[in-house]
Amino acid sequence: MKNYYEQVDENKLKSNFIIAGFVVFISLATYLISYALGSDSSAVVLAVIISSLTGLGSFYYSDKIVLAMSGARPATKKEFFNFYTVTENLATVAHLPMPKLFVIDDTAMNAFATGRDPEHAVVCATTGILSRLTRSELEGVI
């Protein structure tokens, strides 16, 4: 069984392959379309540049994109005390920096984490899950 650090390294490698695969796929598709239409391959250079920028942008800003799409707002310690302190305790025990906490105003029970590394981590939960779970159940989710 792999330890935590091996799993993190494997996931980072997979993320890099996905971004590289995206760039290769878009570039190859652009080349094939240019070839089929009989035009020059200058569009491929543009496709490589745009797909590279898009891939890197999604890697570095994926957390902000997901939070904006879901309408999340920052969670304060005063308003969501259990959510904040449970996450703070778990981060301390795991020797990880405290992630940014966000809340989505929704009655559905849901939570997710995003971010490219521990320094840019975000944990987001709906108000539905925060209102229905006990502190120990919330700890299991977080």
C-alpha positions as CSV (number, residue, x, y, z in Angstrom):
1,M,0.0,0.0,0.0
2,K,1.3,3.4,-0.9
3,N,1.9,6.0,1.8
4,Y,0.5,9.5,1.7
5,Y,3.6,11.1,0.1
6,E,3.7,8.5,-2.7
7,Q,0.0,9.1,-3.4
8,V,0.6,12.9,-3.6
9,D,3.5,12.5,-5.9
10,E,1.5,10.1,-8.1
11,N,-1.4,12.6,-8.3
12,K,0.9,15.5,-9.2
13,L,2.4,13.4,-12.0
14,K,-1.1,12.5,-13.3
15,S,-2.1,16.2,-13.2
16,N,1.0,17.1,-15.3
17,F,0.1,14.3,-17.8
18,I,-3.5,15.6,-18.1
19,I,-2.3,19.1,-18.8
20,A,0.3,17.9,-21.3
21,G,-2.3,15.6,-22.9
22,F,-4.7,18.5,-23.3
23,V,-2.0,20.6,-25.1
24,V,-1.1,17.6,-27.4
25,F,-4.7,16.8,-28.2
26,I,-5.6,20.4,-29.1
27,S,-2.4,20.8,-31.1
28,L,-3.0,17.5,-33.0
29,A,-6.6,18.3,-33.7
30,T,-5.7,21.7,-35.0
31,Y,-3.0,20.2,-37.2
32,L,-5.4,17.6,-38.6
33,I,-8.1,20.2,-39.3
34,S,-5.6,22.5,-41.0
35,Y,-4.3,19.7,-43.1
36,A,-7.8,18.6,-44.1
37,L,-8.7,22.2,-45.1
38,G,-5.4,22.5,-47.0
39,S,-4.2,25.5,-45.1
40,D,-0.8,26.1,-43.7
41,S,0.1,24.8,-40.2
42,S,0.5,28.3,-38.6
43,A,-2.7,27.7,-36.7
44,V,-0.9,24.9,-34.9
45,V,1.5,27.3,-33.3
46,L,-1.4,29.4,-32.1
47,A,-3.2,26.3,-30.8
48,V,-0.1,25.3,-28.8
49,I,0.2,28.8,-27.3
50,I,-3.5,29.0,-26.4
51,S,-3.9,25.5,-25.1
52,S,-0.7,25.9,-23.0
53,L,-2.0,29.1,-21.5
54,T,-5.4,27.6,-20.9
55,G,-3.9,24.5,-19.3
56,L,-1.6,26.5,-17.0
57,G,-4.4,28.9,-16.2
58,S,-6.8,26.1,-15.2
59,F,-4.0,24.5,-13.1
60,Y,-3.2,27.7,-11.2
61,Y,-6.7,29.1,-10.9
62,S,-8.9,26.0,-10.7
63,D,-9.9,26.7,-7.1
64,K,-11.0,30.3,-7.9
65,I,-12.9,29.0,-11.0
66,V,-14.8,26.3,-9.1
67,L,-15.6,28.6,-6.2
68,A,-16.9,31.3,-8.5
69,M,-19.0,28.8,-10.5
70,S,-20.6,27.5,-7.3
71,G,-21.3,30.9,-5.7
72,A,-19.2,30.1,-2.6
73,R,-18.4,32.7,0.0
74,P,-15.6,32.8,2.6
75,A,-16.5,31.0,5.9
76,T,-15.8,33.0,9.1
77,K,-14.9,31.4,12.4
78,K,-17.7,33.4,14.1
79,E,-20.5,32.2,11.7
80,F,-19.3,28.6,11.1
81,F,-17.4,27.8,14.3
82,N,-17.6,24.0,14.1
83,F,-16.5,24.0,10.4
84,Y,-13.6,26.3,11.2
85,T,-12.4,24.6,14.3
86,V,-12.7,21.1,13.0
87,T,-10.7,22.0,9.9
88,E,-8.2,23.9,11.9
89,N,-7.7,20.9,14.3
90,L,-7.3,18.4,11.4
91,A,-4.8,20.6,9.6
92,T,-2.8,21.0,12.8
93,V,-2.7,17.2,13.5
94,A,-1.7,16.5,9.8
95,H,1.0,19.2,10.0
96,L,-0.6,21.0,7.0
97,P,-1.3,24.7,6.7
98,M,-4.9,25.8,7.4
99,P,-6.9,25.7,4.1
100,K,-9.2,28.6,3.1
101,L,-12.7,27.8,4.1
102,F,-15.8,28.6,1.9
103,V,-19.5,28.0,2.2
104,I,-22.2,27.5,-0.4
105,D,-25.7,28.5,0.6
106,D,-27.5,25.4,-0.4
107,T,-29.7,22.9,1.5
108,A,-28.0,19.9,-0.2
109,M,-25.5,18.0,1.8
110,N,-22.2,18.4,0.0
111,A,-18.5,19.3,0.5
112,F,-15.4,19.3,-1.6
113,A,-11.8,20.3,-1.5
114,T,-9.7,21.9,-4.2
115,G,-6.3,23.5,-4.8
116,R,-3.0,22.6,-6.3
117,D,-1.0,22.1,-3.1
118,P,-1.4,22.5,0.7
119,E,-0.6,26.2,0.5
120,H,-3.4,26.8,-2.0
121,A,-5.9,24.4,-0.5
122,V,-9.6,25.2,-0.2
123,V,-12.3,23.3,1.7
124,C,-15.9,24.1,0.8
125,A,-19.1,22.9,2.3
126,T,-22.8,23.7,1.9
127,T,-24.8,25.2,4.6
128,G,-27.0,22.1,4.4
129,I,-24.2,19.7,5.5
130,L,-23.0,22.2,8.2
131,S,-26.4,22.4,9.7
132,R,-27.2,18.7,9.8
133,L,-24.0,17.0,10.8
134,T,-22.7,16.7,14.3
135,R,-19.2,17.8,15.1
136,S,-17.7,14.3,14.9
137,E,-19.6,13.6,11.6
138,L,-18.3,16.8,10.2
139,E,-14.8,15.8,11.2
140,G,-15.3,12.6,9.2
141,V,-16.3,14.6,6.1
142,I,-13.5,17.1,6.4
